[in-house]
Amino acid sequence: MTAVDRASVGFRSERGPVLVALMVTTGLVAIDATILATAVPTIVRELGGFSSFPWLFSVYLLTQAVTVPIYSKLADVWGRKPVALVGIALFGVGSVLCGVAWSMPALIAFRAVQGLGAGAVQPMAVTIAGDIYTVAERAKVQGYIASVWGVSSVVGPTLGGVFSQWASWRWIFFVNVPLCLLAAWLLWRRLHEDVERREHRIDWAGGALLTGALSLLILGILEGGEAWAWLSGPSLMVLGLGLALLVVFLLVERRAVEPVLPLDLLSRRLLATTALVSVGVGVVLIGLTSYVPAFLEALLGATPLASGLTLALLTIGWPVSASQSGRLYLRYGFRKTALVGSAVVVLGCAWLVVAVSRPSLAAVGAGCFVVGMGLGLTASPTLIAAQSSVDWGERGVVTGANLFARSIGSAVGVAVLGAIVNGALAGQDADAQPELFQEGVREALLSVLVVAVLMLAAAAAMPRDRPAR
């Protein structure tokens, strides 16, 4: 752990330079979370393949999800710093490759490389913060981290809209390069950690099985009803093989000395319930960021910039409430804070289901803002609750498991929602059949609402806790 004075929090403290490094590192993922969605219609017009565009999100989230547990285990072996630097490097290389992509399949493949880097970037930033700050301090640090998401929530969609409308969508990837260089330099120079050295065994077999299982399941969900009929031989074979590999993965994890995803963690009620909440967060987040911009542009003729700014209200609401969530869980506890947040998410999703029938930028933007407020009160407290229940040696794995759950929610969620929307379109283009697209989005948002209700139930199942003072 970094040897620093714990008496103060902020840029001027001894930990200040590390905090700046964490904020820049977080900015990589924060901007990428919103900058692409506004450019999707433009990318589809240039490269083609509307039915394939969910893969731009799904393959990124898949490679991110399956590598999070591996990176988190490596971080407990070698330390957080080297793993973070490797992640930043991969994210930068993937960004450059995406920027020069010549077709939709190439862009999808290069998004996978980006995801390999993202699998290390965000978990390491969160884990490092957990290492150097106490629970009470993290309530204050959350304000600094939330400010990154707040700025990115405006900068990301705005840049995506500006590049798509007046320059080239390729710049939404090239803009990551200077950020990667700055983040790597700051971590290299400012973070000094004392790693708790002990022998570890990396569960490579578990990682490979998990990757194969999830890849096949997402392939089957996304391509079902498109490349093949749902009950056809190829569909049953792909989905069946994916489920079989998932079963084998669970068996291997039970016998592994140090499993990539320790199943015994899920036997702890707090870790299991917070992981379920995190799955819900992932589904809700990807459901809105994937389809709101495309919906507004197809149904209302909104410009990429206008649709991007509407979506920005989601990611403005998140950091606004997240920056205050620390005060709430210090006073009322993690469970009560997460319950309030989840209830707000349910209300926001219900609003959007109604708003999509008579869409307007104002109505959709208001719903996005409410959902964002709820997510900010849900995601941060549940993650910090999980982190705070373990020591240094398990913190990387626990943080990784929680973020893995969120990534899986997003990866599988975008596949399922993509199948719902593509099913409604029946092979038609969204621009050519706006009414069918509207119905597909409405059905997708209804599904997101159901997930939000289940997330509320998971928050209610969290163990009762006292204020985290």
C-alpha positions as CSV (number, residue, x, y, z in Angstrom):
1,M,0.0,0.0,0.0
2,T,1.2,3.5,-0.7
3,A,3.0,5.0,2.3
4,V,1.2,8.4,2.6
5,D,-0.3,10.6,5.2
6,R,-4.0,9.6,5.6
7,A,-4.9,12.9,7.4
8,S,-6.2,14.7,4.4
9,V,-7.9,14.2,1.1
10,G,-7.5,16.4,-2.0
11,F,-5.1,17.6,-4.6
12,R,-2.7,19.2,-2.1
13,S,-2.3,16.2,0.1
14,E,0.5,13.7,-0.4
15,R,-2.0,11.4,-2.2
16,G,-3.1,14.3,-4.4
17,P,-0.9,13.3,-7.4
18,V,-2.2,9.7,-7.2
19,L,-5.8,11.1,-7.1
20,V,-5.1,13.1,-10.2
21,A,-3.7,10.0,-11.9
22,L,-6.9,8.0,-10.9
23,M,-9.1,10.7,-12.3
24,V,-7.4,10.8,-15.7
25,T,-7.4,7.0,-15.8
26,T,-11.1,7.0,-15.0
27,G,-11.6,9.6,-17.7
28,L,-10.6,7.1,-20.4
29,V,-13.5,4.8,-19.6
30,A,-15.9,7.6,-18.8
31,I,-15.6,9.3,-22.1
32,D,-15.6,6.1,-24.0
33,A,-18.9,5.2,-22.3
34,T,-20.8,7.9,-24.1
35,I,-18.8,9.2,-27.0
36,L,-19.6,6.2,-29.3
37,A,-23.4,6.0,-29.0
38,T,-24.0,9.4,-30.7
39,A,-21.8,8.3,-33.6
40,V,-23.5,5.0,-34.3
41,P,-25.9,6.2,-37.0
42,T,-23.1,8.0,-38.8
43,I,-20.9,4.9,-38.6
44,V,-23.7,2.7,-39.9
45,R,-24.3,5.0,-42.9
46,E,-20.6,4.8,-43.8
47,L,-19.7,1.2,-43.0
48,G,-23.2,-0.4,-43.2
49,G,-24.6,-3.2,-41.1
50,F,-27.3,-1.7,-38.8
51,S,-28.2,-5.2,-37.4
52,S,-24.5,-5.6,-36.5
53,F,-24.1,-2.4,-34.6
54,P,-24.9,-3.9,-31.2
55,W,-21.7,-5.9,-31.6
56,L,-19.8,-2.6,-31.3
57,F,-20.9,-2.5,-27.7
58,S,-21.2,-6.2,-27.0
59,V,-17.8,-7.3,-28.1
60,Y,-16.2,-4.4,-26.2
61,L,-18.1,-5.3,-23.1
62,L,-17.5,-9.0,-23.5
63,T,-13.7,-8.7,-23.7
64,Q,-13.8,-6.2,-20.8
65,A,-16.0,-8.5,-18.7
66,V,-14.1,-11.7,-19.1
67,T,-10.7,-10.1,-18.5
68,V,-11.7,-8.2,-15.3
69,P,-11.4,-11.2,-13.0
70,I,-8.0,-12.2,-14.6
71,Y,-6.6,-8.7,-14.3
72,S,-7.9,-8.4,-10.7
73,K,-6.2,-11.6,-9.7
74,L,-3.0,-10.5,-11.4
75,A,-3.3,-7.2,-9.4
76,D,-3.3,-9.2,-6.2
77,V,-0.1,-11.0,-7.4
78,W,2.0,-8.3,-9.1
79,G,0.4,-5.1,-7.8
80,R,-2.1,-2.6,-9.3
81,K,0.3,-0.4,-11.1
82,P,1.7,-2.8,-13.7
83,V,-1.7,-4.2,-14.5
84,A,-3.1,-0.7,-14.9
85,L,-0.3,0.3,-17.3
86,V,-0.8,-2.8,-19.5
87,G,-4.6,-2.0,-19.6
88,I,-3.9,1.6,-20.7
89,A,-1.5,0.5,-23.4
90,L,-4.0,-2.0,-24.8
91,F,-6.8,0.6,-24.7
92,G,-4.6,3.0,-26.6
93,V,-3.7,0.5,-29.3
94,G,-7.3,-0.5,-29.7
95,S,-8.3,3.1,-30.1
96,V,-5.9,3.7,-32.9
97,L,-7.0,0.5,-34.7
98,C,-10.7,1.5,-34.4
99,G,-9.8,4.9,-35.8
100,V,-8.4,3.3,-39.0
101,A,-11.1,0.6,-39.3
102,W,-12.2,0.0,-43.0
103,S,-15.4,-2.0,-42.4
104,M,-17.9,-2.9,-39.7
105,P,-16.3,-6.4,-39.0
106,A,-12.9,-4.7,-38.6
107,L,-14.3,-2.1,-36.3
108,I,-16.0,-4.7,-34.2
109,A,-12.7,-6.7,-34.0
110,F,-10.7,-3.6,-32.9
111,R,-13.4,-2.8,-30.3
112,A,-12.5,-6.1,-28.8
113,V,-8.9,-5.0,-28.4
114,Q,-10.2,-1.8,-26.7
115,G,-12.2,-3.9,-24.3
116,L,-9.1,-6.0,-23.4
117,G,-7.6,-2.7,-22.1
118,A,-10.8,-1.5,-20.4
119,G,-10.9,-4.7,-18.4
120,A,-7.9,-3.5,-16.5
121,V,-8.3,0.3,-16.5
122,Q,-11.5,0.8,-14.5
123,P,-11.0,-2.0,-11.9
124,M,-7.5,-0.9,-11.2
125,A,-8.5,2.7,-10.6
126,V,-11.2,1.7,-8.2
127,T,-9.0,-0.8,-6.4
128,I,-6.2,1.7,-6.0
129,A,-8.6,4.1,-4.5
130,G,-9.8,1.4,-2.1
131,D,-6.1,0.7,-1.1
132,I,-5.1,4.3,-0.2
133,Y,-8.4,5.7,1.2
134,T,-10.5,4.6,4.1
135,V,-14.3,4.2,3.8
136,A,-14.9,7.6,5.3
137,E,-12.3,9.2,3.0
138,R,-13.8,7.5,-0.1
139,A,-17.0,9.4,0.6
140,K,-15.0,12.5,-0.1
141,V,-12.9,11.0,-2.9
142,Q,-16.1,9.9,-4.6
143,G,-16.8,13.6,-5.3
144,Y,-13.6,14.0,-7.2
145,I,-14.1,10.8,-9.2
146,A,-17.8,11.8,-9.8
147,S,-16.6,15.1,-11.3
148,V,-14.7,13.1,-13.9
149,W,-17.9,11.4,-14.9
150,G,-19.7,14.7,-14.8
151,V,-17.3,16.4,-17.2
152,S,-17.1,13.3,-19.4
153,S,-20.9,13.1,-19.5
154,V,-20.9,16.4,-21.4
155,V,-17.6,16.1,-23.2
156,G,-18.2,12.6,-24.5
157,P,-21.6,13.0,-26.2
158,T,-20.6,16.5,-27.4
159,L,-17.4,15.3,-29.0
160,G,-19.2,12.3,-30.5
161,G,-21.8,14.6,-32.0
162,V,-19.3,17.2,-33.2
163,F,-17.0,14.7,-34.8
164,S,-19.9,12.8,-36.5
165,Q,-21.6,15.9,-37.7
166,W,-18.7,18.2,-38.8
167,A,-15.5,16.1,-39.0
168,S,-15.2,12.3,-38.9
169,W,-16.4,9.7,-36.5
170,R,-12.9,8.3,-36.5
171,W,-11.8,11.1,-34.2
172,I,-13.9,9.6,-31.4
173,F,-11.2,7.0,-31.1
174,F,-8.1,9.0,-31.9
175,V,-9.0,11.4,-29.0
176,N,-8.2,8.6,-26.6
177,V,-4.5,8.5,-27.5
178,P,-3.3,11.7,-25.7
179,L,-5.4,10.7,-22.7
180,C,-3.8,7.2,-22.6
181,L,-0.3,8.8,-22.7
182,L,-1.1,11.2,-19.9
183,A,-2.7,8.5,-17.7
184,A,0.2,6.2,-18.1
185,W,2.8,8.9,-17.3
186,L,0.9,10.0,-14.2
187,L,0.6,6.4,-12.8
188,W,4.2,5.6,-13.7
189,R,5.6,8.7,-11.9
190,R,3.2,9.1,-9.0
191,L,2.0,5.7,-7.8
192,H,4.3,3.8,-5.5
193,E,2.9,0.7,-3.9
194,D,4.1,-2.0,-1.5
195,V,2.8,-5.3,-2.9
196,E,2.0,-8.0,-0.3
197,R,4.1,-10.8,-1.9
198,R,2.9,-14.4,-1.7
199,E,2.7,-17.2,-4.2
200,H,-0.4,-17.3,-6.5
201,R,-1.7,-19.6,-9.2
202,I,-3.5,-18.0,-12.1
203,D,-6.6,-19.9,-13.2
204,W,-6.0,-19.7,-17.0
205,A,-8.3,-22.6,-17.7
206,G,-11.2,-20.9,-15.9
207,G,-10.5,-17.7,-17.8
208,A,-10.5,-19.5,-21.2
209,L,-13.7,-21.4,-20.4
210,L,-15.5,-18.2,-19.2
211,T,-14.5,-16.4,-22.4
212,G,-15.7,-19.2,-24.7
213,A,-19.0,-19.7,-22.8
214,L,-19.9,-16.0,-22.8
215,S,-18.8,-15.5,-26.4
216,L,-21.0,-18.3,-27.7
217,L,-24.0,-17.2,-25.6
218,I,-23.8,-13.6,-26.8
219,L,-23.3,-14.8,-30.4
220,G,-26.3,-17.0,-30.2
221,I,-28.5,-14.2,-28.7
222,L,-27.4,-11.5,-31.1
223,E,-27.6,-13.7,-34.3
224,G,-30.8,-15.6,-33.3
225,G,-33.5,-14.5,-35.6
226,E,-31.0,-12.7,-37.9
227,A,-28.3,-15.1,-39.2
228,W,-30.4,-18.1,-38.3
229,A,-33.8,-19.0,-36.9
230,W,-34.1,-19.3,-33.1
231,L,-35.0,-23.0,-33.1
232,S,-32.6,-23.9,-36.0
233,G,-29.7,-26.3,-35.7
234,P,-27.0,-23.6,-35.6
235,S,-28.9,-21.6,-33.0
236,L,-29.4,-24.6,-30.7
237,M,-25.8,-25.7,-31.2
238,V,-24.2,-22.3,-30.4
239,L,-26.4,-21.7,-27.3
240,G,-26.1,-25.3,-26.2
241,L,-22.3,-25.3,-26.4
242,G,-22.2,-22.0,-24.6
243,L,-24.3,-23.3,-21.7
244,A,-22.2,-26.5,-21.6
245,L,-18.9,-24.5,-21.4
246,L,-20.5,-22.4,-18.6
247,V,-21.3,-25.6,-16.6
248,V,-17.7,-26.9,-17.1
249,F,-16.4,-23.5,-16.0
250,L,-18.4,-23.7,-12.8
251,L,-17.1,-27.2,-12.1
252,V,-13.5,-26.1,-12.8
253,E,-13.9,-23.1,-10.5
254,R,-15.0,-25.4,-7.6
255,R,-11.7,-27.3,-7.9
256,A,-9.3,-24.5,-8.8
257,V,-6.8,-23.5,-6.1
258,E,-7.3,-19.8,-6.8
259,P,-10.3,-19.5,-9.2
260,V,-10.5,-16.6,-11.6
261,L,-14.0,-16.0,-10.2
262,P,-14.1,-17.3,-6.6
263,L,-17.6,-18.9,-6.2
264,D,-17.2,-18.8,-2.4
265,L,-17.4,-15.0,-2.6
266,L,-21.0,-15.4,-3.8
267,S,-21.8,-17.4,-0.7
268,R,-21.4,-14.2,1.3
269,R,-24.7,-12.4,1.3
270,L,-23.3,-8.9,0.9
271,L,-21.0,-9.8,-2.0
272,A,-23.8,-11.8,-3.8
273,T,-26.4,-9.1,-3.5
274,T,-24.1,-6.2,-4.5
275,A,-23.0,-8.3,-7.5
276,L,-26.7,-8.7,-8.5
277,V,-27.2,-5.0,-8.2
278,S,-24.2,-4.4,-10.3
279,V,-25.6,-6.7,-13.1
280,G,-28.8,-4.5,-13.0
281,V,-26.7,-1.4,-13.3
282,G,-25.0,-2.8,-16.3
283,V,-28.2,-3.7,-18.1
284,V,-29.9,-0.3,-17.4
285,L,-26.9,1.7,-18.5
286,I,-26.3,-0.1,-21.7
287,G,-30.0,-0.2,-22.6
288,L,-30.1,3.6,-22.6
289,T,-26.7,4.5,-24.0
290,S,-27.1,2.0,-26.9
291,Y,-30.6,3.0,-28.1
292,V,-31.5,6.5,-27.0
293,P,-29.3,8.4,-29.5
294,A,-30.3,6.1,-32.4
295,F,-34.0,6.3,-31.4
296,L,-34.0,10.1,-31.3
297,E,-32.2,10.4,-34.6
298,A,-34.5,7.9,-36.4
299,L,-37.8,9.0,-34.9
300,L,-37.3,12.8,-34.3
301,G,-34.6,13.5,-36.9
302,A,-32.4,14.8,-34.1
303,T,-28.8,15.7,-35.0
304,P,-26.0,13.6,-33.5
305,L,-25.1,16.5,-31.3
306,A,-28.7,17.0,-30.0
307,S,-29.1,13.3,-29.3
308,G,-25.7,13.2,-27.6
309,L,-26.6,16.1,-25.3
310,T,-29.9,14.4,-24.4
311,L,-28.1,11.2,-23.5
312,A,-25.6,13.4,-21.5
313,L,-28.4,14.0,-19.0
314,L,-28.1,10.4,-17.9
315,T,-24.4,10.7,-17.2
316,I,-24.8,14.1,-15.6
317,G,-27.4,12.7,-13.2
318,W,-25.1,9.9,-12.2
319,P,-22.1,11.9,-10.9
320,V,-24.4,14.5,-9.4
321,S,-25.9,11.9,-7.1
322,A,-22.7,9.8,-6.8
323,S,-20.9,12.8,-5.4
324,Q,-23.5,13.0,-2.6
325,S,-23.9,9.3,-2.0
326,G,-21.0,9.2,0.4
327,R,-22.8,11.5,2.8
328,L,-25.9,9.3,2.6
329,Y,-24.2,6.0,3.3
330,L,-22.1,7.5,6.1
331,R,-25.3,8.7,7.7
332,Y,-27.8,6.0,6.8
333,G,-25.8,3.0,5.7
334,F,-25.1,1.3,2.3
335,R,-28.3,-0.7,2.1
336,K,-30.7,2.2,2.6
337,T,-28.8,4.4,0.1
338,A,-28.8,1.6,-2.5
339,L,-32.6,1.1,-1.9
340,V,-33.4,4.8,-2.5
341,G,-31.2,4.8,-5.7
342,S,-32.7,1.6,-7.1
343,A,-36.2,3.0,-6.5
344,V,-35.3,6.2,-8.4
345,V,-34.0,4.0,-11.3
346,V,-37.3,2.2,-11.5
347,L,-39.2,5.5,-11.6
348,G,-36.9,6.9,-14.4
349,C,-37.2,3.7,-16.5
350,A,-41.0,3.8,-16.1
351,W,-41.0,7.4,-17.3
352,L,-39.0,6.5,-20.4
353,V,-41.4,3.6,-21.3
354,V,-44.2,6.2,-21.3
355,A,-42.1,8.9,-23.0
356,V,-41.1,6.7,-25.9
357,S,-44.7,6.5,-27.1
358,R,-44.8,10.3,-27.6
359,P,-41.1,11.1,-27.9
360,S,-39.6,14.5,-27.4
361,L,-36.0,15.5,-26.6
362,A,-37.2,17.1,-23.3
363,A,-39.2,14.0,-22.2
364,V,-36.5,11.5,-23.0
365,G,-33.8,13.8,-21.5
366,A,-35.8,14.1,-18.2
367,G,-36.1,10.3,-18.0
368,C,-32.4,9.8,-18.6
369,F,-31.5,12.3,-15.9
370,V,-33.7,10.6,-13.3
371,V,-32.2,7.2,-14.2
372,G,-28.7,8.7,-13.9
373,M,-29.5,10.1,-10.5
374,G,-30.7,6.7,-9.3
375,L,-27.6,4.9,-10.7
376,G,-25.3,7.3,-8.9
377,L,-27.0,6.4,-5.6
378,T,-26.8,2.7,-6.3
379,A,-23.5,1.8,-8.1
380,S,-21.0,3.6,-5.8
381,P,-22.4,2.6,-2.4
382,T,-22.8,-1.1,-3.4
383,L,-19.3,-1.3,-4.8
384,I,-17.7,0.4,-1.7
385,A,-19.8,-1.8,0.6
386,A,-18.2,-4.9,-1.1
387,Q,-14.7,-3.5,-1.0
388,S,-15.0,-2.5,2.6
389,S,-15.8,-6.0,3.7
390,V,-12.4,-7.5,2.7
391,D,-8.7,-6.8,3.3
392,W,-5.9,-5.9,0.7
393,G,-5.4,-9.5,-0.4
394,E,-9.0,-9.9,-1.6
395,R,-9.8,-6.4,-2.5
396,G,-8.7,-6.7,-6.1
397,V,-10.7,-9.9,-6.7
398,V,-13.8,-8.5,-4.9
399,T,-13.6,-5.2,-6.9
400,G,-13.1,-7.2,-10.1
401,A,-16.0,-9.5,-9.3
402,N,-18.4,-6.5,-8.8
403,L,-17.3,-4.8,-12.0
404,F,-17.3,-8.1,-13.8
405,A,-21.0,-8.4,-12.9
406,R,-21.7,-4.9,-14.2
407,S,-19.8,-5.7,-17.5
408,I,-21.7,-9.0,-17.9
409,G,-25.0,-7.2,-17.3
410,S,-24.0,-4.8,-20.1
411,A,-22.6,-7.4,-22.5
412,V,-25.5,-9.8,-22.2
413,G,-28.0,-6.9,-21.9
414,V,-27.0,-5.3,-25.1
415,A,-27.2,-8.7,-26.9
416,V,-30.7,-9.4,-25.5
417,L,-31.9,-5.8,-26.2
418,G,-30.4,-6.0,-29.7
419,A,-32.3,-9.2,-30.4
420,I,-35.5,-7.5,-29.2
421,V,-35.1,-4.5,-31.4
422,N,-33.9,-6.5,-34.5
423,G,-36.8,-8.8,-34.0
424,A,-39.2,-5.9,-34.1
425,L,-37.6,-4.5,-37.3
426,A,-37.7,-8.0,-39.0
427,G,-34.7,-7.3,-41.1
428,Q,-35.7,-3.7,-42.0
429,D,-33.6,-0.6,-41.6
430,A,-34.5,1.7,-38.7
431,D,-34.6,4.8,-40.9
432,A,-36.9,3.0,-43.4
433,Q,-39.3,1.7,-40.7
434,P,-39.3,4.2,-37.9
435,E,-42.6,2.9,-36.4
436,L,-41.2,-0.6,-36.2
437,F,-38.1,0.8,-34.6
438,Q,-40.1,2.7,-32.1
439,E,-42.0,-0.4,-31.1
440,G,-38.7,-2.3,-30.7
441,V,-37.2,0.4,-28.5
442,R,-40.4,0.4,-26.4
443,E,-40.1,-3.3,-25.9
444,A,-36.4,-3.0,-25.0
445,L,-37.2,-0.3,-22.5
446,L,-39.9,-2.4,-20.9
447,S,-37.3,-5.1,-20.5
448,V,-34.9,-2.6,-18.9
449,L,-37.7,-1.6,-16.5
450,V,-38.2,-5.2,-15.4
451,V,-34.4,-5.5,-14.7
452,A,-34.6,-2.3,-12.7
453,V,-37.3,-3.8,-10.5
454,L,-35.2,-6.9,-10.0
455,M,-32.3,-4.6,-9.1
456,L,-34.4,-3.0,-6.4
457,A,-35.2,-6.4,-5.0
458,A,-31.5,-7.3,-4.9
459,A,-30.8,-4.0,-3.0
460,A,-33.5,-4.9,-0.5
461,A,-31.9,-8.3,0.1
462,M,-28.6,-6.7,1.1
463,P,-27.7,-7.3,4.8
464,R,-28.8,-4.5,7.1
465,D,-25.8,-2.3,8.1
466,R,-25.1,0.5,10.3
467,P,-23.9,3.9,9.1
468,A,-20.3,3.6,7.7
469,R,-18.7,6.1,10.1
